[in-house]
Amino acid sequence: GCDSGFGQATARHLDAMGFQVFASVLDLQSPGAQELRRSCSPRLTLLQMDLTKPEDIQHVLQHVQTHTNSTGLWGLVNNAGFNDTIADAELSPLGKFRTCMEVNFFGSLELTKGLLPLLRSAGGRIVTVSSPAGDLPFPCLAAYGASKAALSLLMDTFRSELQPWGVKVSIILPGYYKTGTTCDPAFWNQQKQRLVASLPQELLQAYGEDYVEEINRQFIQFMKVAVEDLSAVVNSITDGLLAADPAVRYYPGQGLGLMYFIHRYLPYFVQDLFLKGFFINPKLPRALQQEHKATKKA
């Protein structure tokens, strides 16, 4: 996932360090791909891959195998991620859950399994970018969070199973960074309009369009604090690839220590209050507002 964000910055960094890098992008003609061509050495190879297309994954596997059969492959960085829905689980279409799982879980699983023979022969590394949303129940991130939870558990399992082979596995859990479309209000407003248009009438009446509007407004406001400097994440990925004894989990970003302390040691209601105060605190759905008004009158 090197079109933008962590993947592009890491590919550029590793190329500058002298490594032979195979960088996958969704579109070989994208601005991100062109930037990598411009800024990197001829050693870097760009490969087109959509993780929802098995034929793309097989093409990449064949290319990498052909060019590393004699040496093995030292490192795999699973970075590609997808999310385009900010809404309650009930409001999120099932198709969004499936797409998140296809990209964030099944695509990474297929690619990792396909490259394991090369990684085992080199005693190499697997570094995977997951998310704190896979550990904590962030409001309105159910589809994304569930896929990242599955991904993190998968990589923890690989870490245990691949230990006898000398393959070390690390997970990166970044804070809030400006990557791709994550901080583009126009993108999220468009996604909100599509979501509202797709909701069954009964569900839209129960929650209200203003409920979805307020979630979107709060999310856009939250993303204004996203960090533009990606170096902490790039350094964590690099350490996972190169350190003699890499960490099992890296937490680049501010505020994660407090977040995980609350998650692990304080009651659930404190965790819920913290996440709503920190991220998104939805207003009451329309049907519950009406119930409250009726109760007060009575």
Solvent accessible surface area in square Angstrom, and as a share of the most:
residue,aa,sasa,rsa
1,G,27,0.26
2,C,17,0.10
3,D,33,0.17
4,S,50,0.32
5,G,15,0.15
6,F,26,0.11
7,G,3,0.03
8,Q,26,0.11
9,A,19,0.14
10,T,4,0.03
11,A,4,0.03
12,R,77,0.28
13,H,66,0.29
14,L,18,0.09
15,D,7,0.04
16,A,87,0.68
17,M,92,0.41
18,G,44,0.43
19,F,74,0.31
20,Q,103,0.46
21,V,16,0.09
22,F,42,0.17
23,A,1,0.00
24,S,14,0.09
25,V,1,0.01
26,L,111,0.55
27,D,67,0.35
28,L,52,0.26
29,Q,119,0.53
30,S,17,0.11
31,P,114,0.72
32,G,8,0.08
33,A,0,0.00
34,Q,93,0.41
35,E,50,0.22
36,L,0,0.00
37,R,115,0.42
38,R,179,0.65
39,S,46,0.30
40,C,19,0.12
41,S,33,0.21
42,P,141,0.89
43,R,105,0.38
44,L,19,0.09
45,T,36,0.21
46,L,29,0.14
47,L,11,0.05
48,Q,83,0.37
49,M,14,0.06
50,D,32,0.16
51,L,19,0.09
52,T,55,0.32
53,K,95,0.40
54,P,77,0.48
55,E,111,0.50
56,D,26,0.14
57,I,1,0.00
58,Q,79,0.35
59,H,103,0.46
60,V,8,0.04
61,L,9,0.04
62,Q,108,0.48
63,H,48,0.21
64,V,6,0.03
65,Q,59,0.26
66,T,100,0.58
67,H,99,0.44
68,T,7,0.04
69,N,112,0.58
70,S,113,0.73
71,T,106,0.61
72,G,10,0.09
73,L,20,0.10
74,W,104,0.36
75,G,25,0.24
76,L,13,0.07
77,V,41,0.24
78,N,9,0.04
79,N,22,0.11
80,A,29,0.22
81,G,49,0.47
82,F,60,0.25
83,N,35,0.18
84,D,17,0.09
85,T,12,0.07
86,I,15,0.08
87,A,1,0.01
88,D,34,0.17
89,A,55,0.43
90,E,107,0.48
91,L,2,0.01
92,S,11,0.07
93,P,48,0.30
94,L,123,0.61
95,G,40,0.39
96,K,56,0.24
97,F,49,0.20
98,R,153,0.56
99,T,48,0.28
100,C,1,0.00
101,M,50,0.22
102,E,75,0.34
103,V,19,0.11
104,N,0,0.00
105,F,29,0.12
106,F,97,0.40
107,G,1,0.01
108,S,4,0.03
109,L,38,0.19
110,E,58,0.26
111,L,15,0.07
112,T,0,0.00
113,K,120,0.51
114,G,19,0.18
115,L,6,0.03
116,L,22,0.11
117,P,71,0.45
118,L,13,0.07
119,L,0,0.00
120,R,79,0.29
121,S,88,0.57
122,A,34,0.26
123,G,23,0.22
124,G,0,0.00
125,R,15,0.05
126,I,0,0.00
127,V,0,0.00
128,T,0,0.00
129,V,9,0.05
130,S,3,0.02
131,S,11,0.07
132,P,5,0.03
133,A,10,0.08
134,G,13,0.12
135,D,39,0.20
136,L,5,0.03
137,P,82,0.52
138,F,13,0.05
139,P,22,0.14
140,C,10,0.06
141,L,22,0.11
142,A,37,0.28
143,A,6,0.05
144,Y,45,0.17
145,G,8,0.08
146,A,54,0.42
147,S,0,0.00
148,K,4,0.02
149,A,39,0.31
150,A,28,0.22
151,L,3,0.02
152,S,4,0.03
153,L,125,0.62
154,L,30,0.15
155,M,0,0.00
156,D,31,0.16
157,T,57,0.33
158,F,18,0.07
159,R,82,0.30
160,S,65,0.42
161,E,106,0.47
162,L,11,0.05
163,Q,132,0.59
164,P,116,0.73
165,W,141,0.49
166,G,41,0.39
167,V,3,0.02
168,K,81,0.34
169,V,7,0.04
170,S,2,0.01
171,I,2,0.01
172,I,0,0.00
173,L,0,0.00
174,P,9,0.06
175,G,10,0.10
176,Y,46,0.17
177,Y,14,0.05
178,K,96,0.41
179,T,27,0.16
180,G,54,0.52
181,T,70,0.41
182,T,43,0.25
183,C,32,0.19
184,D,58,0.30
185,P,65,0.41
186,A,72,0.55
187,F,48,0.20
188,W,12,0.04
189,N,52,0.27
190,Q,85,0.38
191,Q,17,0.07
192,K,25,0.10
193,Q,113,0.50
194,R,139,0.51
195,L,15,0.07
196,V,20,0.12
197,A,90,0.70
198,S,69,0.45
199,L,17,0.09
200,P,83,0.52
201,Q,117,0.52
202,E,143,0.64
203,L,32,0.16
204,L,28,0.14
205,Q,102,0.45
206,A,37,0.29
207,Y,29,0.11
208,G,0,0.00
209,E,79,0.35
210,D,64,0.33
211,Y,8,0.03
212,V,3,0.02
213,E,72,0.32
214,E,39,0.18
215,I,1,0.01
216,N,11,0.06
217,R,133,0.49
218,Q,31,0.14
219,F,12,0.05
220,I,30,0.15
221,Q,98,0.44
222,F,19,0.08
223,M,20,0.09
224,K,142,0.60
225,V,101,0.58
226,A,13,0.10
227,V,60,0.34
228,E,126,0.56
229,D,91,0.47
230,L,27,0.13
231,S,53,0.34
232,A,45,0.35
233,V,0,0.00
234,V,9,0.05
235,N,87,0.44
236,S,15,0.10
237,I,0,0.00
238,T,15,0.09
239,D,62,0.32
240,G,1,0.01
241,L,10,0.05
242,L,68,0.34
243,A,26,0.20
244,A,94,0.73
245,D,122,0.63
246,P,16,0.10
247,A,44,0.34
248,V,68,0.39
249,R,60,0.22
250,Y,29,0.11
251,Y,81,0.31
252,P,11,0.07
253,G,30,0.29
254,Q,163,0.73
255,G,44,0.42
256,L,3,0.01
257,G,59,0.56
258,L,105,0.52
259,M,1,0.01
260,Y,9,0.03
261,F,105,0.44
262,I,14,0.07
263,H,55,0.25
264,R,139,0.51
265,Y,154,0.58
266,L,70,0.35
267,P,71,0.45
268,Y,172,0.65
269,F,134,0.56
270,V,40,0.23
271,Q,4,0.02
272,D,63,0.33
273,L,117,0.58
274,F,45,0.19
275,L,1,0.01
276,K,84,0.35
277,G,70,0.67
278,F,67,0.28
279,F,14,0.06
280,I,0,0.00
281,N,80,0.41
282,P,32,0.20
283,K,78,0.33
284,L,74,0.37
285,P,23,0.15
286,R,90,0.33
287,A,39,0.30
288,L,71,0.35
289,Q,50,0.22
290,Q,108,0.48
291,E,103,0.46
292,H,94,0.42
293,K,126,0.54
294,A,61,0.48
295,T,99,0.57
296,K,174,0.74
297,K,178,0.76
298,A,122,0.94
